[in-house]
Amino acid sequence: MVYFDHAATTPVRPEAVADMTAEFGALGNASALHAAGRRARRAVEESREAVAEALGATPHEVVFTSGGTEADNLAVKGLYWARNGADPARRRILVSAVEHHAVLDPAHWMAEHQGAVVEELPVDGRGRLDPGTLRAAIERDPASVALVSVMWANNEVGTVQPVAELAAAAAEYGIWFHTDAVQAVGVEPVDFAASGVSALTVTGHKLGGPVGAGALLLARGVDPVPVLHGGGQEREVRSGTLMTPLLRGFATAVRLAAAERVEHAAELATLRDELVEAVRAVVPDARLNGHPTDRLAGNANIGFPGCEGDALLMLLDAQGIECSTGSACSAGVSQASHVLLALGADPDTARDSLRFSLGRGSTRADVKTLAEAIGPAVERARAARAKRR
């Protein structure tokens, strides 16, 4: 098997497995006051400290969640409710047009059910949001903006956003700025304090940790209304019994990812460039989507004119090469990628792409295997599409 889908999920690092295994063998609810509970609480707080140190935050700013989707929902809904509750005039939610659905869907849910006004800000043909575009949207009526949410790096095409500039533009008007950094941590220099953002999402399974553990980093004074109510854990921001084993594994993965980031990102970028070159050598009209340089080190989103992305994916999968399509499939019906549409692609072009995302374990042998398989696969995919038409 050749695995080119690290942007979807990554293998759990053995160090994280070891820490989780040790913790699964221990007893204790971190909210309990007896010795077992205190031991579990110590493990949780050590994990919080590790995540904070790795991401340029303080431990108090780390709120544990079950992952990226929950953290994004808490940010979008909770921050909106907090700002709108304090000032009902603040109804606008500004997001980029290329956000993950974990941000877009709760934002539009807020519009449908809570009276919010959602504005999707356009990006350029490479997927970047110009700070001037955000500034212009804010300046139309600064007092009406509840929050801004722009992802650090795009999950489909890999484009890295100018987060610090965007956050600074929002901060000029006292507007909270959230960023989904799920794809960026471990490959980009993510520093919560230095970036100037108000809230930041991270999850474990994108960087060698377990599924089911993540965090929302919240700057001091940024207090969302809770989405989950119950026992009051996590400063009453996120109730629920703390998942001590998963949090240990999550913290271990974040710590190692941050420590190894520079070398790891350089290796990935070299391998990614070799992959793009190898594919283009066999399929000369292949198109690299996203920003050519300001992109995630392990991301190569490539369009194959004349192909259906999902058909090409299955042809590669039959040869043991696993990647993902640039389009989202719902109920078995292929839909054009909203990200590629936002970059200016027409509906057909927005269906012709594959995302090859590299990570730990990716090798030159994997690239060679893809190079040998992609040519015949593209020919078959094009022939099949032409026949249908």
N, C-alpha and C positions, 0 to 999 in steps of 0.2 A: 504494500500500500504506500502510495505517495500522498502525503497530507498537505494540501495548500489551503487550509481553511482555519488558520489560527485566529483570524479576526472574529470567527464565530465562537470558538472555544479552544482552549489550549490543554495539553497534557498537564496533569497535576504534578508538580515537582516532587521528587522523592523526599526532599527536606520537609515539605508541607505535609506529605503523607505521614512521615514519621511523627511529626508534632501532633497531627490530628489523631493518629493511632494511640499515642500516649494519653491524650486527653480523653478519648472515648473510653479508656479504661479507668478513668477517675470518676468519682461521684461528687455531685454538688451543683446546686442552683446558685448562680452568681448573685441572686437577690436575697439569699438566706443569710442569717446572722451567725449560724453555728460554724464550726471549724471547716467542714466540707464546703459550705457556701463561701466562706472567706477565701479558701484556696482557689475556688473557681473564679471569684471576683478578682483575685490577684492575677490570674491568667488573662482575664479579660482586660484589665487595666494595663498589663504589660503589652498586650496586643495593641491596645489603643496608642500607647506611647510609641511603639515601633512604627505604626502607620503614620502617626503625626511627624515623627522625625524624618521618615523617608519622603514625605510630601511637603515639607516646609510649613507645617501647621503646629499648633499646640494641642496637647491631648484633649483639652476642653472643647476644641473645635471639631472633634471627630465623633460623629453620630453613626453607630453601626446600623446597618440595614440588611435585608436579605439579598441585596444585589443592586444592579444598576437601574432596573425598572422601578423598583420601589423608591430608590433615592431620587430618581427623576420626578416621579409622581409627587413625592414629598416636597421637592423643590418647587415645582410648577404650581401645584395646588396650595401647598402650605404657605409659600411666600406671597402668592396672590391674595389669599384670604387675610393674611396679616396686614398687607398694605391697603387692601380695599376696605378691610374692617376699620382701620384707623382713618381712612379717607375714602369715602365712597366714590369720589371722582376718579380715583385710580382704577381704571377698568381695562387698560390696554396691556396685552402681553405681546412683546416683540420677540420673534424667533427667526432664525434663518430658514430659508426654504429647503435646506438640505438636512435638517435635523433628523435624528433617529425617531422612530415612531413612539418610543418611550417618552419623548418630549412633545412631539406633535399631537399625539392622540389625547393626552390629558389636557393640553392647551385647548384643543377644539372641544373636548368634553366640558371644560369650564365655560366656553362660549355658549354651548348648547344649554347647559343646565344652571350656570351661575351668573350669566349676564356679562361675561368677559368679552372683550373685543380682541381677536387674535389677528396680528399682522405678520405675514410671512415675508421677510425681507429678501429681495433678490440677490443672487450671487453672480459672479462673473462666469465666463465660460470655462474657468478652471476650478470653480467651486468655492472661491473666496468671497467673503463678505467684506466689502470696503468699509472701514470705519466711518467714512463720510456718509455712506448710505444709512448707517445706524444713527449717526448724529442728526441727519436731516429728518429721520422718522421721529426721533425724540423731540427735536426742536419745533415740530408742528404743534405740539402741546405737551410740554414736559410734565406738567402737573397731572396728566391723565395716565401716565405710564406706571403700571404696577411693578413689572419686572421685565428683564431681558434674559433670554436663554439662547446661547450660541455654543455649539459643541467645540471642544478643543481641536479635534481632528475627526474627519468624516470616516465613518465605518465602511462605506462603499468604495469611494474613489481615493481615500487617503489624504485629501487636502487638509493641510494644517492651517487653522485660522489665526489671525493676529489678535490673540485673546487679550493680551495686556492692553493693546490700543483700544479694543472694543470696551473692555471693562473700564478703562479710564474715561471714555466718552460717557458711559452711563454714570460713573461716579461724579462727574461734574454736575450732574443734576440730582444727585442723591438717590439714584435708582439702583436697586439691587440687581446684580448680574450673576447668573448661574451658568456654569459650563459643565457639559457632560464630557469628562476626560477619560472615559472607559477605554478608548482605543489608544490614548496617548501615554498613559502611565507605563513606564518601563522602556519606552523608546524615545519619548520627548522629555525635555527638561522641565517637568511639572513641579512648580514651586508655588504652593497655595498663597503664601504671604506675598511673595514677589510679584505674582500675577495681578494682584489687586481685585480678584474676583470675590464675590460675596458668598458663593456656594459652589461646591465642586463634587461631582459624582465619580466614584471609582468602584470597580467590582473585581472579585477575586479570579474568576475563571478565565479572564482574558490575559492573565499574566502568570499562569502556573499555580493558581490557587484553586480552591474548591468552588463549585456552583453552590449558591445559597448564602454567600457572605459578601458584603460590600459595605460602603460607607457614603454618607453625605457629609462633606466638610462644610461647616458654617462659621463664618467670621463672627467675632464678638459683636453682639448687638443685632445680629440677623437671626430672628426667632420666628420660624414658620409655625402656623397653626397645625397641630398634629393631624395626620390622616388616620392613624391608628390610635385608639384609646383603650386603656386597660390598666395595667399595673404601674404605669408611670416610669418605666425604665428609660434610659438614655435621656435624662434631664426632662422627662415628660414630653419629649419631642417624638419618640418612637417607642410605644409600649410593645411588650412582647418578651418572653423569656429569652435571655441572651444565649446564643448558640455557641457555647464556649469552644468546643473542638473546632468548629468551622472558623471561628474568629482567629484561633491560633494559626491554623493553616493559611488563612487569608493574610495575616500579618507577616508570616514568614515569607510568603510569596512576594508581597509588596516590598519588604526589606531587601530581599535578594534582587528583585527586578531593578530597584533604584540603585543598588550598589554596583550592578553589572551593566547599567544602561549604556554607557558610552561605548564600550567595546561591543556589546551586543548589537546596538543600533548600526554601528559601522559595518559589522559582518553582514547584517541583514540587508543594508543598502547595497553592498557589493553584490550579494547574491541576487537581489531583486533586479539590479541593472543587467546582470547576466541573463536572467530569465527573460526580460523584455527583449534583449538583443537576440536571444536564441529563438524566441517566437517570431520576431520580425524577419529573421533570416529565412524562415520557412513560410511565413504568411506575410509578405511584404506590405500589404495594405492594412495590417492590424493597426489599431488606433489605441494609444495610451490615453485613458480618461483621467481627468483631474490635473492638479498642478504638476508640471514636469520636475520641479525641484523641491518646493515646499510641500512635501508629502511624507506620510509615514514610511519609515525605512523598509518595512516588510510588505508594503501594499503595491500590487500591480493590477490595476483594473483595466482590462484590455477589451476593446471592441473588435468584433470580427464581422465586417460587412457581409451581408448575404446570409447570415446564420441566425437561427433562433438560439438564444443563450441557453435555455433549458435543455434543448435537444443536444447541443454541443456538450453541455455538462454531463448528460447521461452517457454520451459516447465515450467521454474520458473516464467516467466512473466505471464503465464496463471494462476498462483497461487498468483499473486500480488506482486512478488518479482522482483525488477528491479535492474539489474546489467549490466555489459558489457562484450563483448567477447574479448579475447586476440588477435583476428584477425580482420583485417580491411575488410569490405565488400564494394565492388565496383560494381555498376550496378547489384546487387543481386547475385554476384558470390563471394563465400567465398575465401579469400586469406590467406595464412599463414602469421602470424605476423612477420614482419621484425625484431622486437625486439627479439622474441623467437628464430628465426633463428640465429640471431647474438649471442645468448647465447649458441648455439650449438645444438638446437633442430632439429630433422628431420622434413620434411614438415607435416607429420601426427601429430606429437606431438605438432607442432606449431599451430595446429588448435583445440586443445582439452581443452583450458584454458578459465577460466572466471576471470574477475577482479571484486572483491568486494571492493569498496572504501567507507570508512565511513567518516562522518562529523558531524557537529552540528545537533542534532536531532536523531542520531543513538542511539539505546538502546539495552539492553540485551534481551528485548522482540523480537527485530528484529533478533538477532542472534538465538534465540530459534526457531523462525518461519522458518528461513533458515535451521536449523538443522533437523527440522521435515520434510521439503520438499525435501532436497537434495538427500537423499537415494533413494526414489522411482523415482525421476527425472533422476538420473544417471542410474538406472536400465532400464528405458524406453529408454533413449538415447542410451545406449549400445545395447539394443535389436534391436532398429531401425537400427543402423549402421551395426550390424551383419547381419541383414536380407537383407540390400542393397548389401552386399558383397557376 
